Amino acid sequence: MRHGSKGRQLGRTAEHRTATLRNMATSLFRHGRIQTTTAKAKELRPFAERLITLARKGDLHAIRLAGRQIQDREVLTLLFKQIGPRFAERNGGYTRVLKTGFRQGDGAETALIELVDRG
């Protein structure tokens, strides 16, 4: 039984899954949008939105908590100086997932995950 085990496994160990989500969130904040599989995009959404909520708070504790997940100092600064204030008036729903079809090689369903334009 799968009681209490939420989220997708994505065919990875727990450590690999965490590293994948951290790297994808870093790329999302750096570029504003990324293309990936639908399952990864749906798994990334709550992870990234939690970090944006921390950026909205903007205090030292929030910076340290987000710094555990975002290892790139440049992207962390971008998150707290630009992305957080941009969504200051918005109560959640900072990202959107748009399905884009199927990948050529293996037929996996792909999606575009992006930050919503206006706060």
Backbone as numpy.savetxt, mean C-alpha at the origin, in Angstrom:
# Nx Ny Nz CAx CAy CAz Cx Cy Cz
-9.08 -25.79 9.73 -9.91 -24.60 9.73 -9.04 -23.36 9.73
-9.58 -22.28 9.16 -8.79 -21.06 9.01 -9.24 -19.96 9.99
-9.60 -20.32 11.19 -10.06 -19.32 12.14 -8.94 -18.34 12.46
-9.26 -17.06 12.39 -8.32 -16.03 12.81 -7.15 -15.79 11.89
-7.19 -16.32 10.67 -6.08 -16.09 9.75 -6.60 -15.32 8.55
-6.55 -14.00 8.66 -7.08 -13.18 7.59 -6.00 -12.89 6.56
-6.43 -12.47 5.40 -5.49 -12.08 4.36 -5.12 -13.22 3.43
-4.55 -12.85 2.30 -4.13 -13.83 1.30 -2.70 -14.25 1.56
-2.38 -15.49 1.25 -1.02 -15.97 1.47 -0.10 -15.62 0.31
-0.65 -15.43 -0.86 0.11 -15.04 -2.05 1.25 -16.00 -2.41
1.15 -17.23 -1.94 2.16 -18.23 -2.28 3.53 -17.93 -1.70
3.58 -17.25 -0.56 4.84 -16.84 0.04 4.84 -17.17 1.53
6.05 -17.19 2.10 6.14 -17.31 3.55 5.74 -15.98 4.17
5.53 -15.95 5.45 5.09 -14.73 6.13 6.11 -13.60 5.96
7.40 -13.93 6.07 8.44 -12.91 5.94 8.50 -12.36 4.51
8.36 -13.25 3.54 8.40 -12.82 2.14 7.18 -11.97 1.81
6.03 -12.34 2.35 4.80 -11.59 2.13 4.93 -10.18 2.72
5.48 -10.09 3.92 5.67 -8.78 4.56 6.62 -7.92 3.75
7.71 -8.51 3.28 8.68 -7.77 2.48 8.05 -7.31 1.16
7.24 -8.16 0.56 6.57 -7.80 -0.70 5.64 -6.61 -0.49
4.85 -6.63 0.58 3.92 -5.53 0.85 4.67 -4.24 1.15
5.77 -4.34 1.89 6.57 -3.14 2.19 7.13 -2.54 0.90
7.67 -3.38 0.04 8.25 -2.89 -1.22 7.19 -2.31 -2.14
6.03 -2.96 -2.20 4.95 -2.45 -3.05 4.41 -1.12 -2.53
4.30 -0.99 -1.20 3.83 0.27 -0.62 4.83 1.39 -0.89
6.12 1.09 -0.78 7.15 2.08 -1.08 7.04 2.54 -2.53
6.87 1.61 -3.45 6.73 1.96 -4.86 5.44 2.75 -5.11
4.37 2.39 -4.44 3.11 3.10 -4.60 3.24 4.56 -4.16
3.89 4.78 -3.03 4.05 6.15 -2.53 5.03 6.94 -3.40
6.03 6.28 -3.94 7.01 6.97 -4.77 6.42 7.37 -6.12
5.67 6.46 -6.76 5.20 6.68 -8.13 3.72 7.09 -8.22
2.96 6.88 -7.16 1.55 7.25 -7.20 0.63 6.15 -7.70
1.17 5.24 -8.50 0.39 4.09 -8.99 1.36 2.99 -9.40
0.90 1.75 -9.25 1.69 0.60 -9.69 0.75 -0.43 -10.30
1.29 -1.24 -11.19 0.52 -2.33 -11.78 1.02 -3.64 -11.22
0.09 -4.48 -10.78 0.42 -5.76 -10.16 -0.76 -6.70 -10.36
-0.71 -7.85 -9.73 -1.85 -8.76 -9.83 -2.99 -8.24 -8.94
-4.19 -8.66 -9.25 -5.36 -8.20 -8.50 -5.27 -8.63 -7.04
-4.82 -9.84 -6.78 -4.73 -10.33 -5.41 -3.74 -9.50 -4.60
-2.59 -9.19 -5.18 -1.60 -8.36 -4.48 -2.12 -6.95 -4.26
-2.82 -6.40 -5.23 -3.37 -5.05 -5.10 -4.40 -5.00 -3.98
-5.26 -6.01 -3.91 -6.28 -6.04 -2.87 -5.66 -6.23 -1.49
-4.53 -6.91 -1.43 -3.84 -7.12 -0.16 -3.06 -5.87 0.24
-2.57 -5.13 -0.75 -1.80 -3.92 -0.49 -2.67 -2.77 0.00
-3.92 -2.73 -0.44 -4.79 -1.60 -0.13 -4.89 -1.30 1.37
-5.27 -2.25 2.25 -5.35 -1.90 3.68 -3.98 -1.59 4.29
-2.93 -2.23 3.80 -1.58 -1.98 4.29 -1.19 -0.53 4.02
-1.40 -0.07 2.79 -1.04 1.30 2.40 -1.95 2.33 3.09
-3.21 2.02 3.22 -4.13 2.98 3.82 -3.83 3.18 5.30
-3.38 2.14 5.99 -2.96 2.29 7.38 -1.78 3.25 7.49
-0.84 3.14 6.55 0.33 4.02 6.56 -0.07 5.47 6.26
-1.02 5.67 5.37 -1.48 7.03 5.07 -2.20 7.62 6.27
-2.95 6.80 6.99 -3.61 7.27 8.20 -2.58 7.71 9.24
-1.48 6.97 9.35 -0.40 7.39 10.25 0.19 8.72 9.78
0.33 8.87 8.47 0.89 10.11 7.92 -0.03 11.29 8.18
-1.33 11.06 8.24 -2.27 12.13 8.56 -2.08 12.61 9.98
-1.75 11.71 10.90 -1.50 12.11 12.29 -0.23 12.96 12.36
0.85 12.48 11.78 2.05 13.27 11.62 2.92 13.46 12.84
2.60 12.83 13.97 3.45 13.01 15.15 4.64 12.06 15.12
5.54 12.20 16.08 6.78 11.43 16.09 6.50 9.93 16.19
5.53 9.56 17.01 5.22 8.14 17.16 4.73 7.54 15.84
3.90 8.30 15.12 3.40 7.83 13.83 4.55 7.68 12.83
5.49 8.61 12.85 6.65 8.52 11.95 7.45 7.27 12.24
7.64 6.98 13.51 8.42 5.78 13.88 7.69 4.50 13.53
6.36 4.48 13.71 5.59 3.29 13.34 5.63 3.07 11.83
5.48 4.13 11.06 5.53 4.00 9.60 6.93 3.67 9.14
7.93 4.17 9.85 9.33 3.88 9.51 9.69 2.42 9.65
8.93 1.69 10.44 9.15 0.24 10.53 8.81 -0.46 9.21
7.82 0.09 8.51 7.36 -0.54 7.27 8.03 0.06 6.04
8.22 1.37 6.02 8.83 2.06 4.88 10.29 2.31 5.20
11.18 1.55 4.60 12.60 1.62 4.92 13.31 2.78 4.22
12.74 3.27 3.14 13.35 4.34 2.35 13.04 5.70 2.99
14.07 6.38 3.47 13.89 7.66 4.17 13.24 8.70 3.27
13.61 8.70 2.00 13.07 9.66 1.04 11.55 9.48 0.87
11.12 8.25 0.74 9.69 7.95 0.57 8.93 8.23 1.86
9.55 7.96 3.00 8.91 8.24 4.29 8.67 9.74 4.44
9.65 10.54 4.05 9.49 12.00 4.08 8.38 12.44 3.14
8.36 11.87 1.95 7.30 12.17 0.97 5.92 11.83 1.54
5.83 10.69 2.21 4.57 10.25 2.80 4.06 11.24 3.84
4.94 11.72 4.70 4.51 12.59 5.79 4.41 14.06 5.39
5.18 14.50 4.40 5.17 15.91 4.01 4.14 16.21 2.91
3.89 15.27 2.02 3.00 15.54 0.89 1.73 14.69 0.91
1.88 13.38 1.04 0.72 12.49 0.90 -0.22 12.62 2.10
0.32 12.63 3.31 -0.51 12.76 4.51 -1.36 14.02 4.52
-0.74 15.20 4.35 -1.54 16.43 4.32 -2.55 16.48 3.17
-2.22 15.82 2.06 -3.13 15.80 0.91 -4.46 15.13 1.25
-4.41 14.14 2.14 -5.61 13.40 2.52 -6.12 13.79 3.91
-5.73 14.97 4.40 -6.08 15.39 5.76 -7.58 15.45 5.99
-8.34 15.84 4.98 -9.79 16.00 5.14 -10.57 14.75 4.74
-9.88 13.72 4.27 -10.56 12.53 3.76 -10.54 11.43 4.82
-11.67 10.80 5.05 -11.77 9.73 6.04 -11.69 8.36 5.38
-10.51 7.96 5.00 -10.31 6.65 4.39 -10.54 6.66 2.89
-10.31 5.55 2.26 -10.49 5.43 0.82 -9.44 6.21 0.04
-8.18 6.06 0.42 -7.10 6.82 -0.21 -6.59 6.17 -1.49
-6.93 4.91 -1.71 -6.44 4.20 -2.89 -7.62 3.63 -3.67
-7.36 3.33 -4.94 -8.37 2.63 -5.75 -7.67 1.53 -6.53
-8.41 0.45 -6.76 -7.91 -0.69 -7.53 -8.73 -0.78 -8.80
-8.07 -0.69 -9.94 -8.74 -0.80 -11.24 -8.23 -2.04 -11.95
-9.12 -2.94 -12.31 -8.72 -4.15 -13.01 -8.35 -3.81 -14.44
-7.23 -4.39 -14.93 -6.72 -4.02 -16.25 -6.64 -5.18 -17.23
-7.13 -6.34 -16.87 -7.10 -7.45 -17.82 -6.26 -8.59 -17.30
-5.64 -9.31 -18.26 -4.89 -10.50 -17.90 -3.46 -10.40 -18.42
-2.52 -10.95 -17.67 -1.12 -10.90 -18.03 -0.85 -11.88 -19.16
0.03 -11.47 -20.08 0.32 -12.26 -21.27 0.92 -13.64 -20.94
1.89 -13.67 -20.04 2.64 -14.91 -19.80 1.86 -16.02 -19.14
1.20 -15.71 -18.03 0.54 -16.76 -17.26 -0.96 -16.56 -17.10
-1.51 -15.49 -17.67 -2.94 -15.26 -17.62 -3.44 -14.76 -16.28
-2.53 -14.30 -15.42 -2.95 -13.78 -14.12 -3.72 -12.48 -14.31
-4.77 -12.28 -13.50 -5.54 -11.06 -13.59 -4.73 -9.91 -13.00
-4.60 -8.83 -13.76 -3.79 -7.70 -13.30 -4.68 -6.53 -12.92
-4.11 -5.64 -12.11 -4.84 -4.47 -11.65 -3.86 -3.32 -11.47
-4.41 -2.13 -11.52 -3.66 -0.91 -11.28 -4.13 -0.38 -9.94
-3.21 -0.20 -9.00 -3.57 0.41 -7.72 -2.94 1.79 -7.69
-3.76 2.79 -7.35 -3.26 4.17 -7.39 -3.84 4.96 -6.23
-3.15 6.04 -5.91 -3.64 6.96 -4.89 -4.74 7.82 -5.52
-5.80 8.06 -4.78 -6.89 8.88 -5.26 -6.36 10.30 -5.44
-6.81 11.00 -6.47 -6.25 12.31 -6.81 -6.48 13.37 -5.74
-7.68 13.59 -5.35 -7.96 14.69 -4.42 -8.21 14.18 -3.02
-7.81 14.96 -2.05 -7.98 14.61 -0.66 -9.34 14.85 -0.12
